[in-house]
Amino acid sequence: MPSSCPTLVSSLLQIHEHGQRFLLFFQPIVTSQVSVFRNTMDGQSRKHRILMVSDFFFPNFGGVESHIYYLSQCLLKLRHKVVVMTHAYGKRSGVRYVTDGLKVYYVPWRPFLMQNTLPTLFMTFPIIRTILIREKISVVHGHQAFSTMCHEALMHARTMGYKVVFTDHSLYGFADVGSIHMNKVLQFTLADIDQAICVSHTSKENTVLRFVLLLEAMVQNVCDLKR
């Protein structure tokens, strides 16, 4: 894991403090210093309790799964509380703990298409509400536009008044039926979030066209190009 990950995470956490909606995109730069985020409110550091939500997580393997895992590890290094929520994978169900005490809720729902759970809209609310209250979550971070669980969790979290963040990982078209449908779902989800994050310049342009969202801020992605 790059040693400069905490700098990126610190920048993201600073954005969480604002009530405005931002579309963020990452621009790789090189840095040798790592700064730890400290909230100036009351002169004390503030620790967040963050819920990562997506249908895609280990033991399934892919870019989204790795992104969630390593981002969570960076947040844990900054002494923030991180919990991951995903669906069950085979016999892997219930609460599990992975590296550095990362807590994962494998909710006993089975995927029905491409590792996605069946869209139910409101039937997921009870268990999402239970996790939010039990873990005393302050920020809900959803990943991947194609994740059903992500969209439903963000909707229910906003209903309960939580801060929500969405990270888009993929590129979608505009002409085929599937892309049109996903773009409409994405517009519904992003209409009431605090921040949107894109993982590249191309992803940023694609999301802006799909959602017609004006850029208000940028966070630079800090990475060690020597690794």
Disulfide bonds with the S-S distance in Angstrom:
none
